[in-house]
Amino acid sequence: MRSRKGSDIVINIGSTKELGELIMHERKAQGLTQTQLAGLSGVGITFLSNLENGKQTAELGKTLNVLATLGLDLLAERRDDE
């Protein structure tokens, strides 16, 4: 789910697959190969490939490095359960 928050786009990520798809989309939008992004992020190409494919056991620290390299923030927000 996408929504606007100021000039930013907020995307609700509900699974590792959705997070991986977001990372892949943003990497391609920035014209980066997996090799380039892995190098810039300080992670291995295999890790990045697994992350983009939604591997559920991806390390959080490395994932945060990839997101930061792409200029993305990971936010947690309390759900409004009605």
C-alpha positions in Angstrom: 0.0 0.0 0.0 1.4 3.4 -1.0 0.4 6.7 0.6 1.8 10.2 0.5 3.3 11.7 3.6 4.4 15.3 2.7 6.6 14.9 -0.3 7.6 11.4 0.6 6.0 8.1 -0.5 5.3 5.7 2.4 5.0 2.0 1.5 3.5 -0.5 3.8 5.7 -3.6 3.7 4.0 -6.8 4.9 6.5 -9.4 3.9 10.1 -10.1 3.1 9.1 -10.6 -0.5 7.6 -7.1 -0.6 10.7 -5.6 1.0 12.9 -7.4 -1.6 10.7 -6.1 -4.5 11.0 -2.5 -3.1 14.8 -2.8 -2.9 15.0 -4.3 -6.4 12.7 -1.6 -7.9 14.7 1.2 -6.2 18.1 -0.3 -7.3 17.0 -0.4 -10.9 15.4 3.1 -10.7 18.8 4.4 -9.6 20.5 2.6 -12.5 22.5 0.3 -10.2 23.5 -3.3 -10.8 23.4 -5.8 -8.0 27.2 -5.8 -8.0 27.4 -2.0 -7.7 24.8 -1.9 -4.9 26.4 -4.7 -3.0 29.8 -3.0 -3.2 28.4 0.4 -2.1 26.5 -1.2 0.8 29.3 -3.4 2.0 27.4 -6.7 1.5 27.9 -9.7 -0.8 26.2 -10.1 -4.1 24.6 -13.4 -2.9 23.2 -11.6 0.2 21.7 -8.9 -2.0 20.2 -11.4 -4.4 18.7 -13.3 -1.6 17.3 -10.1 -0.1 15.7 -9.0 -3.3 14.2 -12.5 -3.6 12.6 -12.2 -0.2 14.7 -14.5 1.8 13.2 -14.5 5.3 16.5 -14.9 7.2 18.2 -11.9 5.8 20.3 -10.1 8.4 18.7 -6.9 9.6 22.0 -4.9 9.9 23.0 -5.7 6.3 19.5 -5.0 5.1 19.6 -1.6 6.8 22.9 -0.8 5.1 21.3 -1.6 1.7 18.3 0.6 2.5 20.5 3.5 3.6 22.7 3.2 0.5 19.5 3.6 -1.6 18.4 6.6 0.4 15.5 4.7 2.0 14.5 4.7 5.7 12.8 1.8 7.5 10.0 3.1 9.8 7.8 1.2 12.2 4.4 2.6 13.0 1.7 1.2 15.4 -1.2 -0.2 13.5 -4.7 1.1 14.2 -6.5 -2.1 14.9 -10.2 -1.4 14.8 
